[in-house]
């Protein structure tokens, strides 16, 4: 099967003839918008990634991976700290296993996990490049457009900067899509096995909801009118995946123990809206479209431009899109990866990242002939000396801003500075007594534990007691606790000489 048959395009010949004639451009002109994208990636992803402070989920995950790296936990028996979530079953183990091994190789300095996330981003971009190379050989436009659309999604950039699990999901999801396309081209059932492995890794990364990519071959099968080759692919990977999951979840005891805890902690409690983040089931669906606003606006602009300037009916655009089995399958897959989150009230925008990848691929592949009208004006604009100078200045400015702000705080500045001060008064493996209001401050747990394996407790009376400076419940005067910190922002540390070793 050729690349053209995969794309299954129907495009009016007259419209192709009306396109701008191919013209030779200099190397700088051809790569002008690549430099612009590089500047955007630097400012929106790389610089925030290397700044100090991380979203609470990212800190939680790094602490779990840290424990694995120092031998305090195992693959199916992860932990957060010695006193909180000692059996960590909030997420499957593969992310912590991979990051933990990265720590083993490169150390646990706070920059190590930043480079880990950067490598995930580079690997994801590399897989995207391979996908577009399969579909559009010798054409760079679709690949660059995909990067532009992904970077225009605010939560996409935020997720890499704050080191949640979704960047790993994006990488594995893209790999699964790549294996499926390779199968369509080669009809080699070895890719059925690789697709199955990718889906199983997705399950081990974020659970059943991250396996939504299985909708891709199933939808393609139906659109292909139950093509025998595609049917064999689905049958083979379905059998293999069922066997692996059955063995993992019902036979292999360490995995069974983990899954039983995970099932209760994440699935049962989630669908009972424990820990809900919203009051509306529809919020995540609205978020799906609002995050894609730039992508949708580009598509709208292209449609209006073709209908007004080229007198090309919009219905033909979408008719041609609907004839592209791969594009339609990717679109349906993206909806399957996002809309089910509306079933519960535990919803976060970054859960949608893998679905966004499928959506962006769908509209670029499905409308790829039309996007040429998007590329042509950009190439034309790249001839303008003013535009060239402006982009060059933007690139220089981005590197300058990066060098000046890379070590700044993006979040948690008061907390990090307080923890740095408090840790000078503590020994490794100390336990801090806290009031209930600080017990659920998981970033505090994480910063203390990663830096010095200090644990928090609400029960164990120990040498040190920490409270929020906004807390009016100070230790009783006869308790023996005396204030030993000053110039702190959020936290106050007390010490009881009776318990000092």
N, C-alpha and C positions, 0 to 999 in steps of 0.2 A: 504493500500500500504506500502510495507516495504521500508527500507532505500535503499536496493540494487536495487529495481525497480526505485527509484528516480534517482539513479546514472546511471542506465541502462548501465552497463559495459559489454564489451566483451574483455576478456583478455586471451591470450594463457596460458593454464594450465602449459605447460613446463616452461614458463618464471617465473611463480609463484614458481614452485619447485626449480628453480635455485637461488632464493634469499637466502641471508644469514639466517641460522637457528637462531631462537630467542635465545637470550643469556641474562643472568641476569647481570644487571649493578647496581652499587651502586647509591644511591640517588644523590650524587654529579655529577657522570658521566651522569646520565639521565637529570639533570638540568643544565649541564655545558653551553649549548648554550642559555638557558633561561637567565642565568646571563650575557652572552655576549650581548644578545639583550637588557637587562635592562640597561647595560652600554651605549649602542648606543642610546637608547631612552633618557637617562639622558643627554647626551652630545648634541644630535641633536635637541631635542624638549624641555625638561624641563628646562635646564639651559638657553637657549636663550629666552624661554617664560618669565622667571622671571627677565631677564635683562631689563634695562631701555631703553625706546625708542620703538616706534611701527610704522609700515608701515602706510602711510597716510590713507588708507581705514579703518584700525583698529581704528585709532584715531577718525575718522569721526563717526564710529559706536558706539564707547564708549561714545562720547559726546551726541549722540542722545539718547542712553540708560540712560545716566545720567539725561537728561532733564525729561525723563519719570519717573525716580525714585524720583525726587523732586517735581513731580506734575505739571511741566511746559508744559506737552503735554499729549495726550491721545493715545489710541491704533491706531486709524485710522487718527490721526492728530499729527504726530511726528514733531519735529523741531531740527535743528542743533544749531543755536544760535539766539539771538534776532535780528540780522542784516543779517545773511546769512542762506539761505534755511530755512526760518521760517515755511514753510510747506514742510517737508522733505518727498519726494516721490521717492527718488532714488532707494530704496529697499523696499520690503514688510515689515510689522511691527513685525513679530513674534520674530526675533532675539533680537530686542531692548526691546520688552516686557519681554522676559525671562531674559535677562541680567539686565534690569531695576529692575525687582523684586528681582533679586539676590542682587543688590545694596541696595534695601530696607531692606533686611534681614541682610546683612553683612557689610553695610557701603560702602562709595565710595572711600576708600583708593585705591591707584593704585595697590596694591596687590590683591584686591578683584576680579577684572576681570581676573587676572592671574589664580587664583584658579578656577574661573568659567571655563576657557578654559581647565585647567587641568582635571576638572571633566568631561567635554565633551569628552576628550581623553579617560579617564578611562571608561566612559559609552560606547563609541564606541568599545573599546577592549572587553568589557563585551558582547556586542551584537554579535561581531565576534565569541567569544567563544561559545555562544549559537547556532549560525549557524553551526559551525563545530561539535558541540556536537550532533546536529540533524543528520548530515550526516555521521559522523565518530565517533560513540560512543567509548569511552575508548582509543581514539588515539589522541595524542597531537601534532604529527608531522605536519599535515596540518595547524593547528592553528598557530604554531610557524613559519612555512614557510610563511604564509600570513603576519604576523607581519614583518618578515624580508623583504619581498618584498615591503611592504608599506613604511617602514622606509628607504629603499634604494631609494625611489622616493624623490628627493631633494625638490620639491615644496610641497610635503605632510608635511615634517618637517617644512618647511618655513611657511606654512599656519597656523599651530598651534602656532608657535613662534610669529607670527605677528597678530594673533587674528582677522582674517577676518571671514566672515560668513560661509565659506565652512566647517569648523569642525562641525558645527551644521547640515549642509546638509549631511555630511558623516554619522552622528549618525542616522538621520531620514531615510536616504536611506537604511542603514543596517537593520533598524527595518522593513522597507517595505519588503525587501528581506526575512527576517526571517518570517514574517507573511505569505508570499506566500509559502514558503517551509513548514511551519506548515499546511497550507491548503492542500498541495499535500499529506502530510502524513495522516492527519486526515479527510479530506473532510468535515470539519466543516465550514459552511459558515459564522460563526462569524468572521473568519479571513478575509473574503471579506470586512466586515465593517472596521476592523482594518487596512487593506491595504488601503482602501479608505481614512481613516482619516490620515494615514501617507502621502499619496500623496497630500492631501489638505494642510497639514502642510508644505510640501515641496514647494507648491505654495506660501504659506504665508511667506516662508523664502527667496526665491530667484526668484519667478515668474514662468512663464510657462516653461522656459528652465530646471528648476530643477525637473519637473514632468516627465522627460524622463523614469523613472523607470516603467511607465505603459507599456512600450514596453516589459518588462519581461513576464507578463502573456499572452500578445497577441502573442508573438513569441512562447512561450511554447504551446499555443493553436494550432498554425499552425503546429508545429513539432509533436504534438500529434494527427494530422489528425482530428482536430475539436472534440476532446474528449468531451462528453456531460457534464461531471463534471467540466472541465476547462472552457467550454463555459458558464456554469451557473455562475461560479466565475467572469468571465469577464463581463457578462451581468449585474450581480448584482452590482459589484463595479463601473462599468461604469455608470449605472443609478444613483447610490447614489452620485458619484462624480459630474456628470452633474447637478443634483439637487442642491447640495451644492454650486457649482460654480455659477450657474445661480442666486440663491438667493443672494449670496454675491456680485456679480458684477452688477446685474441689479435691485435688489429690495431693499436691505438694504442700505439706503441713505449714511451713513458715509463711508461705503465701496465703494459705487459707486463713491463718490467724490474723494476718494483716488485713485481708479483705473483709473479714467479719467485722473488725473494728472500723475500717473505712466505710463499710456499708451503713453502719449505725451513725457514725460521726458526720458523714458527708451527704449520703443519699437520703436516709430516713429523716434526719434533722433538717436538712435543706428543704425537703418537700413539705415539712411541717413549719417552714418559714422561721426556723430558729436562726438568729443572726441575720435577719432580713435587712437589706440595704435600701429598700424602696417600698412604697405602699401601693405601687401600680404594676400590674403584670405587663402592661404595654410599654413601660419605660424603656426596656432594652430594645424593643423593636423601633421605637422612635430614635433611640441612640444609634442604632444601626445606620439609619438614613442620614442623621445629622452629622455623624462622623465622616460620611462619604460625600458631604456636600460639594467639595471641590471636584471630585470625580464626576458626580452627577451634573454639575454645572458645565464641565468641559463637554460632556456628552450632549447636554441641551444646546450649548453654543454651536457644536458641530452640526446638530440636526437642523437648527434654525438657519445656519449659514448655508447648508446644502439646499434647503427648501427655498430660500429667498434668492440666493446668488446663482445657484445651479439649476433651480426649478426641479429639484429632485424630490419626489414625494417621500415624506418621512416613513410612511407605511412600508415602502420598499426596503428602507434600511432595516426595519425590524423584521420584515419578512425574510430578508437575507440572513439576519441574525438567527432567526428561528430555524433556518435550514442548516445551521452549523451545529452539529451534534455535540462537539466538544464544548463549545461556548455555552450552549444551553445546559449541558450537564454540570458545568462548573457553576453556573448561576444558581441552579437548583441546589447544588451542594453548599453554596455559600448561605443560602436561606436555611438549609438544614443545620448549619453550624451556628446559627444565631437565634432564630425564632424559638427553639425549644427552651432557651433560658427564660422565656416569659412564663414558663409553667410554675416557677417558684419566684419568691420575692428576694432571693439572693442573687443580685445582678450587679455586674461591674462592666464598664466599657471595655476594659482590656481583655475580657473573656472572648471578645469578638475578633481578635487579631487573625486567627487562622481563617475565619470566614471572610474577612476583608481580602486576604490573599486570593482566595477563590473568586471573589467578586471582581477584583481588578483584572485578573487573568481572563475572566469571562468577557468583560466588555472590550478589552484590547484585542483578544482573539476574534470575537464575534463581529466587531466593527473594524477590523484591521485595515481593510481596503479604504474605508472612509477616513481613518486617522491620518492617511497620507496627506489629506488636505490640512491637517493640523501640523504635520512636519514641514510641509513646503513653505508656509509663511515664516516659520521659525528659521529655516535655512536662509530665506530671503532677508530676514531681519539681521541675521548674523553677518551679512555683508556690510552693514552700517558701522562706520568707524566709531560713532558715538556709543552704540550698543556694545561694541567690543571693549571700548575703554571702560564703560560702566560695569560690565561683568568682571573685567580684570580688577577694578577697584573693589568690587564686592568680595572677590576671592581674597584679595590682600587684607581687606577689613575683617573678614571672617577669621583669618589666621591671627591677626593682631588681637581681636577680641578674645579669641580662644586662649592665646598665651597669657592674657591679663586676667581671665576669669576661671580658668580651668581648676584652680585650687580653692575657689570660693565654695560657700555652702549653698546648696539648692533647697535644703530642708534640715530640720533638727539641729540648727546651730546652737541654740541655748542648751539643749539636752546633751549634745556631744561635748561641749565645753564643760558642763557640769560633771559629766561622767569622767572626763580626763582629770579633773580636779579631785573628785571623790576617790578614784582608783589609786591615787598616790597615798591614801590613808588606809588602803586595804591590802590584804595578802591574797595570793592565789587560793581559790576554792573556799573563800569566806562566804558566809551566808548573811544577807541583809534582811532585817525585820522591816516589813512595810505595812502601812495601813491598806485597807481594802481598795481604796481609790487608785493606788499605784499598781495593784496586782495585775490588772488588765492592760497595763502600759507595756505592751510587748516589745516595743522598740527599746525601752529601758532594760528589760530582760536581756535582749540581744546584745546591746552595746556592752553591758557589764560582762556577759558570759564570753563573748568572742575575745574581748581584750584580756580578761584575767580569770575566766571561769568562775566568776562571782554569781551566786544564785540569790534569788529573792524568796522570802517566805512570809506568810501572814501569821504563822503559828510559833515557829521556833524562836525563842528568845535568845538573842546572840549579842555579841559585843557591839554591833552597830545597828542603828535604826535610821531609816531614811524616810522623809515625808516630803510632800509638796509644800513649797513656801506659801501656797494659797490655802493650805489646810490649817484650820483653826484648832484642831485637836492635837495640841502639843503634848509631849511626854510629861506626865506628872512630875512635879519637882522632887518628890521622894523616890522616883524610879531609878535614880542613879545615872540617867542619860544626860550628857552634857554636849552642847553644840561645839563642833570642831571644824566646821567649814565656814567660809565667808566669801563674799563676792560671787555667789552662785546665782543662776538665773531662775531655775525652776525647782531645784531640789535642795534639801537641807539635810546634812548628815550629823547624827548624834552618836556618841560613843559612851559605853558603860564600862568603866574600869574593872568592874567585878568579873567581866567575861573576857577581858583582853588576855590573850595568851602570851 
